[in-house]
Amino acid sequence: MTEKALIIIPTYDERENVAAISEAILRQVPEAHILFVDDNSPDGTGALEDEIAAREPRVSVMHRAGKEGLGRAYIAGFKWALARDYTLICEMDCDFSHDPAALPSLLQTAYAGADLVLGSRYIGGVRVMNWPMSRLLLSTGAAKYVKVITGMPVYDPTGGFKCFRRAVLQAIDLDRITSSGYSFQIEMTHTAWMKGFKIQEVPIVFEDRRAGYSKMRANIASEAVMMVLRLWGRCGFRRSPRAGGPA
């Protein structure tokens, strides 16, 4: 790899996963670095991450005072990356629902010219394992809703396995991104699309977490619905003339 890549992983009560996920990532992309963003996990996740970082120079840890949501954790991680010389900044879950073996595909797609690469569960079919039908229908329905309301030609706008080029994050006013959960993922992708950046989806297999517990809140779907309506009302369909668009 010729460009410096950072994998940002928010954590809250992920003690069972952090060692295994860091080992798996560095095995797949040994030149990459990892930033754990821990929201003061009561199970000692942050302390374990410090132990990992002490013996592995490619791992760093950011400790935050408390749980503020996925979106705030990623924004903090993005700012940390932009203060350093990373050119590719990835988002990834800690629980192995995002397979580290897919990281090379995301990074190579960015190397080839995409500004934002989305690991897509739904492009070319559905590749989700171990979800109940109710959750799958909610997720696929949300994806269709986003596409209809915003016009954004993305199959999986709520997914959280992504790779941003540095220029994309620099072009976005991160302090104006206030959402979290599904709505955070939608807002970030929509903002990049509205600015005319080239978005490309690559197929991934999504598997429900192997260990620990889900942090999904009951009101997360309603938050996403309202965010999409705000995006439509705020931006309409006026896109930047920047060359390139979603593949």
N, C-alpha and C positions, 0 to 999 in steps of 0.2 A: 504494500500500500504506500502511495506517495503522499497522501493527505492524512492529517492527524484526526482520528475519530474518537469521540467520547460517547459512551453509553450511559445515559442517566436512568437510574432506577430508584423511584420513591419507595420508601419502606415504612410500614407501621405494623408491628407484631409479625415480623417475617423471619424470626430467628431460625426456624426450621429450614429456610430456603437460601439464605444469603451466601453461605459457603459454597453450596453446590452450584448456584447460578453463576457466581463469579468464576469458579473453576471452569464451568462449561463455556462461558463467553470467551474467556482468555484462551481456551483450547481452540475455539472456532476462529477467532480473530486476535491472534497474539500481539499484534501491533496496536490494538485499541486500548483505551483506558476506560475505567469504570468510575462513575461518581454515584455513590449511594446518598440519597437525601432522606434522612431519617427524622420523623416527626416525634421525637422523644418517646419511642416505643416503650411501653411498660414491661415488655417481656425481655428486655436486654438486647434487642436487635442492634442498637447503636453501638453498644460496648463490643459486641462480637464483630461488627464491621470495623471498628478501630483495631481490633486484633488482626483481622485480615489485612488491613491497610499497612500495619506495622511490618508485616513480613512480605508484602507484595507492593512494589512501588507503582504499579499500574492502577492501583485502587486508591481512591480518595473518599472521604466521608464528610458530608455536611450535616451538622446537627441543628435542628430547629426546635424552638421552644415548646411547640405542641402541635396537635393535629389541626391543620387548616384546610385539608382537602388536596386532592391530586393536582389540581390546576396550580395552586400556590406552590407546591413542591416542585413542579416542573419549571415554573417561571423562575424560581430561585436557582434551579440547576442551569437553565438557559443563561441567566446573567453570569453565573460562575464560569460557564464555558466561554462566553463572549469576552470575559475579562482575561482570557488566556488565548492560546493560538490554535484552538480546535477549528477545523474547517467543516467537519461533518459531525452533527450532534443528533444522537438517536434517543428515542423514548422506548422503554421496555418495561414490562411487568417483572416482578421478582419471583412469581409463583410458578414459572415454567408453562404458563398458558401461551406465552410467546416462546417458541423454540429457538434457542441460541443457534441452532444449525441453519436458520434462515437469515441470520445476520449477514453473511457474505453476499447473499443475493441482494439485500437492501443496499449495502454499501457499493456493490459493483454497479447497480442501477444509478446511484448518485454519481459515481465516477464517470459513468457514460453520458451524463448531461442533465439528469433530472434534478430539479431544485428541491423537491419534496417527494420522498418515496413513502408510499403507504403499504404496509403489509396487510393485504386484503383477504378477509375470510370469504368474500362473496363474489369476487370476480371469476367468471368462468364456472360458476357453481357454488355450492355451499360446502365449506370444509371446517366444520365445528364438531368437536367430540365431547361427549359426556355432559351436554346441556339438556335440561328438560325442554320439551317442546314449547312450553309457555315462554321461556326466556329466549329461545331461538326466534319465535314469532315476534316478540317484542323488539329484538335487535334488527331483524330483517325489515320489519315494518318501519322502524325508526330510520333506517337507511333510505327507504323509498320516500318517506315523508320529507327528509332533508332534500332529496333530489327534486321532488315536485315543487316544494316551496321556494328553494333558492336557485334552482336551475344548475347547481353545481354537478358536473358529470362524474361523480365519484361513487363507486359501488359500496364502499365501506367507510363512511365518514365518521363513524363513532369508534373505530378501532384505535388502539393505543400503541401499536408497533410501527414506529415511524423513523425516518431519517431526514433531517433538515440540512440543507446547505447553510453555512454561516450567514450568507447574504440574506436569506429569508428571515432569519431571526433578527438580523440587524434592521431590516426594513419594517418590522412590526413593532409598534409601540407596546412593549410587553406590560407596561403599567396599566394599559387600558383593557387588558385581557383579565376579566374578573370571574369567569365561570370555572366550574370544576366538573369532574366526572365525564360522562358522555358529552355534555355541553362544551367542556373545555376542548375536547378533541375536534368537535364540529367547528367551534369558533376559530381555532388555529388554522385548520385546513381551509376554511372559507376565507379567512383574512389573506392567506397566501394566494389563494385563487383570485380573489378580487384585485390583488396587486399584480396579477399577470404572470406569476411564477409557474414554471412547468411542473405539473404534478403527474406522477406515474404510480400505478398500483402494481404490486407483484403478489402472486398468490402465496398464501401461507396456510398452514393447518393450525387451528386454534384448539387447544385442549384445556378443559377446565382444570383449575389448580390441583396440584398433587398433594400439597400439605398446607396447614394453616387454615384460616377462615376468610371468607369473602368480606370485603369492606363496602360492598354495594349497599347504598341507602335506598329506602323504600320510595323516596321522593325524587330519585335521580331521573326517571323518565319525564316527569312533569317539568323539571328544570330544563331538560333538553328541548322539550316542546316550546317553552317560552323563549329559550335562546334562539331557536331557529326563526321564530316570528320576529324577534328583535333584529336579527341579522337581515331578514328580508326588509323590514321597515327602515333600517339604518342605511343599507347599501343599495337596495334594488338590484339591478343587473349592470351597473356601471363598472366595468372592469378597466384595469390599467392597460395601456397599449403595449406593454412589455412583450417582446417576441416570445412565442412559445405558449403552450397551454396544456391542460391535462391530456395525457395520452389515453 
